Amino acid sequence: MSLVKRNNVVYPSFFDEVFNPDWFGGIENKKSFVPPVNIKENDNGFSLELAVPGMKKDDFKVEIDKNVLTVSAEVKNEKEASKENEVYSRKEFSFSSFKRVFTLPDTVNSDEINATYEAGVLTLALPKKEEALPKPKRLIDIA
């Protein structure tokens, strides 16, 4: 008995490619994905980390409306033809996009939010409001 499902087709990607009914018909290659997110909280605020490799910082759009933070991106990779008389039997365009929406707690200072993009990770720093920061211990004198 085997717990691994087997595909008995020889060279499945080749057969998928050759016998695809839309091989000559304009397939729109539009990829919509949801990037994974890490949310961390510390004493000073929150940190959102979105794993979105292969993008540029200009591809992102970060908006705040009321207490809703929206992070989105759209990337279009089109290979332009260098010659006008080239004949294609197949030409594919690649588009990818995503949109993530977060409801911010009332403790976040939305005026101080900043973002950085480094090594495929978009990081948003969400500082807490001054009144939401933890107060240090104080000694109360007994009268």
PyMOL commands that set and color helices and strands:
alter all, ss='L'
color gray80, all
select helices_A, chain A and resi 12-18+57-59+110-112+130-132
alter helices_A, ss='H'
color red, helices_A
select strands_A, chain A and resi 30-32+37-41+45-51+60-65+68-77+94-103+114-118+121-127
alter strands_A, ss='S'
color yellow, strands_A
deselect
rebuild
show_as cartoon
